[in-house]
Amino acid sequence: MEEIIEPRNLRGFRDSLPETESRKLDIQEKLTRVFRSFGFVPIDTPAIEYAEILLGKGGGETDKQVYRFLDHGQRDVALRFDLTVPFARFMAAHYHELPLPFKRYHMAKVWRGENTQRGRYREFIQIDFDIVAVDSVSSDFEIMTVMAESMRALGIRAFHVHFSHRHLFNELLQTMRLDGQFLPVLRIIDKLKKIGAEQVQSQLDELAGEKHAREILDFITAGASNRGTLEKLASRLSDDSPAIARLRSICRCIEDCGLEQELFLDPSITRGLDYYTGVVFETFLDRAPDIGSVCSGGRYNDLASLYTKEQLPGVGASIGLDRLVSALEDLGVAGDQKTAPEILIVLLDEALVGACHKLAAALRSSGLSAEIYPSEKKIPVQLKYAEKKGIPLAIFYGEDEMEKDIYNLRDLQQRQNHDGLSFPQLLERISELLSRSGKM
Amino acid sequence: MEEIIEPRNLRGFRDSLPETESRKLDIQEKLTRVFRSFGFVPIDTPAIEYAEILLGKGGGETDKQVYRFLDHGQRDVALRFDLTVPFARFMAAHYHELPLPFKRYHMAKVWRGENTQRGRYREFIQIDFDIVAVDSVSSDFEIMTVMAESMRALGIRAFHVHFSHRHLFNELLQTMRLDGQFLPVLRIIDKLKKIGAEQVQSQLDELAGEKHAREILDFITAGASNRGTLEKLASRLSDDSPAIARLRSICRCIEDCGLEQELFLDPSITRGLDYYTGVVFETFLDRAPDIGSVCSGGRYNDLASLYTKEQLPGVGASIGLDRLVSALEDLGVAGDQKTAPEILIVLLDEALVGACHKLAAALRSSGLSAEIYPSEKKIPVQLKYAEKKGIPLAIFYGEDEMEKDIYNLRDLQQRQNHDGLSFPQLLERISELLSRSGKM
């Protein structure tokens, strides 16, 4: 007897079983439809790249998490840890052959050797969409509408896209002569949703003094309406503030499109990364606030400066598929995925295998999904299989039925038989039963 | 000035640009529909696994090609090089929680450090589908019908699934008392399509003598019909041959379902791998014979014997997506992929950004795809963008039109204007123009 190898996964890696995998694919399909309806096109990049490309200047926290190794040719390579860096390299390599501005979406796996004790996984799917080679109100606003439309397409009604502009703070701190404290202030503000206003105030007190701390906290508190918030912000900054001008134009688009209920100007949004230079956004689900932002992004000045002298400003956002799946499950809108076909043809007689396959093909031509139990076993075994797989209907088609050209249909959920049907009657009855059980 | 990093890919790795990526996604979508209509369900497994799991007993040619390295925890890990080994591990880990027999499909990237001089790539997408935990005529036949249905779904009309049974040779060589020469004979036969009958005969001469060589060559030559081939094979083997019995049942299914033109009994098919133990199949495109088999597989005795004592016989096949894309391109059925949206809204005035987005949203609610040029540039620049992206229609909607509540539509392919349309007229005209150009 040979030794058995334990069929285990690496820590932080999971198999995706049919139900979960169907959910993930369903989400990707719905988002694909949204992206395409806005004119975004799909791309893909290799999972493995030169480490030099992926790590760039390097030195960040991410570096330690990157899967990096020497390949067969002793090249220093790594697995991608996000979809932004490969996109930057992609744009530097291909911008001359693409229609510019370029709108792409990319759904793919990324890998990070994160600490699994915090419930993190080391392999996950990211969904990114960006508009590059343009800096405009329209593209800022478009990314926000794609975010909103994506949530709607997934059946999420109660959500808010919170947005702000990264330069508001630069301008505010300038008026306070606190320009030098920009990043520390930002880092404190960024913790607002986690640690609360009181904690933020006390940390700001230490950094900037009590008066400024109060002013900053007031500044980042959103008003009842976008317009109100905007005017409050404007009153604190100089008349020709470019950040206010951009936000004003965006707010006007929001009003023109009647999206005030969904797109919410929230000056407390900063996004931690130095990377962003204009609008920034995060998306929260009203009924699952603890899960944090399910779709975030912003505007950047120059996507691919590491790889090309061509300046490529852009705006984009990213969805973490795994977090989104959890959120949908929590909200009960993940849906009962159609992992199962609609019909099981019970195999009553090995001699009828061909006839059963012919019947299955006829059902499929009518747009149904059907499978045949693959060997002649006792009927209870076959029906148990249907139950375990979640197949709602079974057809019994033996020699007798074949001779008389009739079909016996069983509704496995209602435990009800519909016998002696002609083929057209069979199709009709199937369609009735499926629409009744909400399967069609 | 900082130094620029050259935005290059690793040898053997490619970016997938929008047109190619759309083609790949389109194929995957069509195949998904086929698999689901037969009751196959999707799974996924991690890209990275313990090297011990992926390489098993190891020592094969594949081992040298595997991307293998130490992870952050100094674990010996590797990237998957096919979807069969991870599936075996998956089944060993999960068979008790799955409905058995289990029918899965899996579309995912695999990596092999192959010699790129032979035009091979090191990252490619495989599409596998299997039925495990059953050994039956119905499941053998089902995999063949899925192969045929997949080709049809991709618009390929002229194809043949060639099939045979791996035990035919064992039985034939037994009658010749050449059992010991099984693998060498198989290896020579396997080269038939590459080196031709004459070369095969001369190599067989050396191995088995002229008489046997002639008999073997005659044995593997298919007749005009499946029935004829079957009877010829049967006449050479013992009456109770299990291989002939299985093939006879499969041929009966083929006749019952009227698939004689597509599923072709071809005793020269052997499949190189020791792995297979029953039926084997390959799929050839009549009009692209040089490309070789685009979908191959067979029956195996025991999928997961390395990882569990549970015996899991099965049957399955695998499609190489990249090879299939080339084949479809060669055949001219790859299709003009809808990488572009249907409508570009020309941005005539920055003040109208919101109104243009509102119009785009209305078009999308009507099931159309529409984008707005993202900044106010000269009209020729905007139309040039539409042309480069392949957008067929443009809408001009300025202040004047907004006031009069009308829309000017331009057919960019016919260079024809349709001006002064109301919104319902606009929708109607768009639908006419798109159906005329075959875009809907």
Chai-1 contact restraints between the chains, C-beta under 6 A:
chainA,res_idxA,chainB,res_idxB,connection_type,confidence,min_distance_angstrom,max_distance_angstrom,comment,restraint_id
A,I5,B,E52,contact,1.0,0.0,6.0,A-B,restraint_1
A,I5,B,L306,contact,1.0,0.0,6.0,A-B,restraint_2
A,I5,B,Y307,contact,1.0,0.0,6.0,A-B,restraint_3
A,P7,B,R89,contact,1.0,0.0,6.0,A-B,restraint_4
A,P7,B,A92,contact,1.0,0.0,6.0,A-B,restraint_5
A,P7,B,A93,contact,1.0,0.0,6.0,A-B,restraint_6
A,P7,B,Y307,contact,1.0,0.0,6.0,A-B,restraint_7
A,F13,B,P46,contact,1.0,0.0,6.0,A-B,restraint_8
A,D15,B,T45,contact,1.0,0.0,6.0,A-B,restraint_9
A,D15,B,F90,contact,1.0,0.0,6.0,A-B,restraint_10
A,S16,B,D44,contact,1.0,0.0,6.0,A-B,restraint_11
A,P18,B,V41,contact,1.0,0.0,6.0,A-B,restraint_12
A,P18,B,I43,contact,1.0,0.0,6.0,A-B,restraint_13
A,E21,B,P42,contact,1.0,0.0,6.0,A-B,restraint_14
A,E21,B,I43,contact,1.0,0.0,6.0,A-B,restraint_15
A,E21,B,D44,contact,1.0,0.0,6.0,A-B,restraint_16
A,L25,B,P42,contact,1.0,0.0,6.0,A-B,restraint_17
A,R36,B,S369,contact,1.0,0.0,6.0,A-B,restraint_18
A,S37,B,R364,contact,1.0,0.0,6.0,A-B,restraint_19
A,S37,B,S369,contact,1.0,0.0,6.0,A-B,restraint_20
A,F38,B,E371,contact,1.0,0.0,6.0,A-B,restraint_21
A,G39,B,P341,contact,1.0,0.0,6.0,A-B,restraint_22
A,G39,B,E371,contact,1.0,0.0,6.0,A-B,restraint_23
A,V41,B,P18,contact,1.0,0.0,6.0,A-B,restraint_24
A,V41,B,T339,contact,1.0,0.0,6.0,A-B,restraint_25
A,P42,B,E21,contact,1.0,0.0,6.0,A-B,restraint_26
A,P42,B,L25,contact,1.0,0.0,6.0,A-B,restraint_27
A,I43,B,P18,contact,1.0,0.0,6.0,A-B,restraint_28
A,I43,B,E21,contact,1.0,0.0,6.0,A-B,restraint_29
A,D44,B,S16,contact,1.0,0.0,6.0,A-B,restraint_30
A,D44,B,E21,contact,1.0,0.0,6.0,A-B,restraint_31
A,T45,B,D15,contact,1.0,0.0,6.0,A-B,restraint_32
A,P46,B,F13,contact,1.0,0.0,6.0,A-B,restraint_33
A,P46,B,E123,contact,1.0,0.0,6.0,A-B,restraint_34
A,E52,B,I5,contact,1.0,0.0,6.0,A-B,restraint_35
A,F69,B,F69,contact,1.0,0.0,6.0,A-B,restraint_36
A,H72,B,G113,contact,1.0,0.0,6.0,A-B,restraint_37
A,R89,B,P7,contact,1.0,0.0,6.0,A-B,restraint_38
A,F90,B,D15,contact,1.0,0.0,6.0,A-B,restraint_39
A,A92,B,P7,contact,1.0,0.0,6.0,A-B,restraint_40
A,A93,B,P7,contact,1.0,0.0,6.0,A-B,restraint_41
A,P99,B,Y385,contact,1.0,0.0,6.0,A-B,restraint_42
A,P99,B,K388,contact,1.0,0.0,6.0,A-B,restraint_43
A,P99,B,K389,contact,1.0,0.0,6.0,A-B,restraint_44
A,P101,B,P374,contact,1.0,0.0,6.0,A-B,restraint_45
A,G113,B,H72,contact,1.0,0.0,6.0,A-B,restraint_46
A,E123,B,P46,contact,1.0,0.0,6.0,A-B,restraint_47
A,V134,B,P374,contact,1.0,0.0,6.0,A-B,restraint_48
A,V134,B,S375,contact,1.0,0.0,6.0,A-B,restraint_49
A,S136,B,P374,contact,1.0,0.0,6.0,A-B,restraint_50
A,S136,B,S375,contact,1.0,0.0,6.0,A-B,restraint_51
A,V137,B,V353,contact,1.0,0.0,6.0,A-B,restraint_52
A,S138,B,V353,contact,1.0,0.0,6.0,A-B,restraint_53
A,S138,B,I372,contact,1.0,0.0,6.0,A-B,restraint_54
A,S138,B,P374,contact,1.0,0.0,6.0,A-B,restraint_55
A,S139,B,P374,contact,1.0,0.0,6.0,A-B,restraint_56
A,R252,B,G354,contact,1.0,0.0,6.0,A-B,restraint_57
A,C253,B,V353,contact,1.0,0.0,6.0,A-B,restraint_58
A,C253,B,G354,contact,1.0,0.0,6.0,A-B,restraint_59
A,C253,B,H357,contact,1.0,0.0,6.0,A-B,restraint_60
A,D256,B,G354,contact,1.0,0.0,6.0,A-B,restraint_61
A,D256,B,A355,contact,1.0,0.0,6.0,A-B,restraint_62
A,D256,B,K358,contact,1.0,0.0,6.0,A-B,restraint_63
A,C257,B,H357,contact,1.0,0.0,6.0,A-B,restraint_64
A,C257,B,K358,contact,1.0,0.0,6.0,A-B,restraint_65
A,L306,B,I5,contact,1.0,0.0,6.0,A-B,restraint_66
A,Y307,B,I5,contact,1.0,0.0,6.0,A-B,restraint_67
A,Y307,B,P7,contact,1.0,0.0,6.0,A-B,restraint_68
A,T339,B,V41,contact,1.0,0.0,6.0,A-B,restraint_69
A,P341,B,G39,contact,1.0,0.0,6.0,A-B,restraint_70
A,V353,B,V137,contact,1.0,0.0,6.0,A-B,restraint_71
A,V353,B,S138,contact,1.0,0.0,6.0,A-B,restraint_72
A,V353,B,C253,contact,1.0,0.0,6.0,A-B,restraint_73
A,G354,B,R252,contact,1.0,0.0,6.0,A-B,restraint_74
A,G354,B,C253,contact,1.0,0.0,6.0,A-B,restraint_75
A,G354,B,D256,contact,1.0,0.0,6.0,A-B,restraint_76
A,A355,B,D256,contact,1.0,0.0,6.0,A-B,restraint_77
A,H357,B,C253,contact,1.0,0.0,6.0,A-B,restraint_78
A,H357,B,C257,contact,1.0,0.0,6.0,A-B,restraint_79
A,K358,B,D256,contact,1.0,0.0,6.0,A-B,restraint_80
A,K358,B,C257,contact,1.0,0.0,6.0,A-B,restraint_81
A,R364,B,S37,contact,1.0,0.0,6.0,A-B,restraint_82
A,S369,B,R36,contact,1.0,0.0,6.0,A-B,restraint_83
A,S369,B,S37,contact,1.0,0.0,6.0,A-B,restraint_84
A,E371,B,F38,contact,1.0,0.0,6.0,A-B,restraint_85
A,E371,B,G39,contact,1.0,0.0,6.0,A-B,restraint_86
A,I372,B,S138,contact,1.0,0.0,6.0,A-B,restraint_87
A,P374,B,P101,contact,1.0,0.0,6.0,A-B,restraint_88
A,P374,B,V134,contact,1.0,0.0,6.0,A-B,restraint_89
A,P374,B,S136,contact,1.0,0.0,6.0,A-B,restraint_90
A,P374,B,S138,contact,1.0,0.0,6.0,A-B,restraint_91
A,P374,B,S139,contact,1.0,0.0,6.0,A-B,restraint_92
A,S375,B,V134,contact,1.0,0.0,6.0,A-B,restraint_93
A,S375,B,S136,contact,1.0,0.0,6.0,A-B,restraint_94
A,Y385,B,P99,contact,1.0,0.0,6.0,A-B,restraint_95
A,K388,B,P99,contact,1.0,0.0,6.0,A-B,restraint_96
A,K389,B,P99,contact,1.0,0.0,6.0,A-B,restraint_97
